[in-house]
Amino acid sequence: MLGLLITSPITLVVVVAIKFESSGPVLFKQWRSGKNNVPFQIYKFRSMHEGRNESKVVGTYNWPQGVPDDFVFKSTACKQNGVTKVGEFIRKYSLDEIPQFLNILRGEMSFVGPRPEIIEISQNYNLTQKIRLQVKPGLTGWAQVNGRSNINHGKKIDLDIYYVEHWSINLDLKILMLTFF
């Protein structure tokens, strides 16, 4: 609740900017894997032109051994370059993530934890990779402060498993500090 209150001025500006720039809904919803692989709908501010499918995953995956370490996710929406000018800005500063405070209020996410995975990817996890699903996904996490989207899947999984196996309040505080500074 405090997160929504603190971000309300920014939220208002982002909502107005999205509505002014393009028609369509302000929020984007996508199914993601939560704790214990339970699906939930994640909320984000829409960053694409209306009609672009931000949630469509490129290809169908079937990895019996788990998601390959060198895998890097790219959605069809990114390939189609349907990102709006406002979308570029809110993605650059992660402002598109603000609506996830609603997911936190609903108990589907926490402030800190592994980022929620796209279902088409998590359904291919091997037993080791599934360890990251033992905790609630977070708004920020150990992988985000150690490379964000500039790391491959294997490194992300390693960092997320480290977080799960070494969780402490001190680690959460460190992640929160590194997120903002």
C-alpha positions, 0 to 999 in steps of 0.5 A: 500500500505504501508503494502505491502511495509513494508512486502515485504522482509518478503513476498519474503522470505515466497514466496521462502520458500513455493515454495521450500518446496512444489509444487502448488500455493503460495496463497490460496483463500477462500470465506468469509463474508464481510461487510453486509455479502457480500462475498469476496475472502480472500487471504492467503499464502498457508500453506498446501500441494497441494491438501489439501482443506484448505477451506472445513468446517467440517459438514453442519450446521443448527442452527435456533437459531444462531451459538452456543456459545460453537462452535469452528471451525475446518476445515477438513484440520486441522484434516487431518494434511496437514500443511507444515513445512513452513505453521506451521511457517507462521501460528504461526507468522500470516505471512500467513495473509500478502496477506490480504493487497491486500484485504485492498487495494481492499476495502474488509477489513480494518486493524482493525475489526472483522475477516472475517467469513467463509460463512458456519458459518455466514449464520447461524448467528442470529440477534445479531450475525449479528451485527459483519457484520455491519463493514468491517472485519479486519486484526486484531480485538478486539477478536484477541487481547483478545484470538485469536483462544483460545476462543469459538464462543460466546466469539468471537461474544461478543468481536466483537459486543463490537468493533462494538458498541464502535468503535473509533480511540482510540480503533483501535489504542489500538488494533493495539498496542496490536497486535504487543506488 
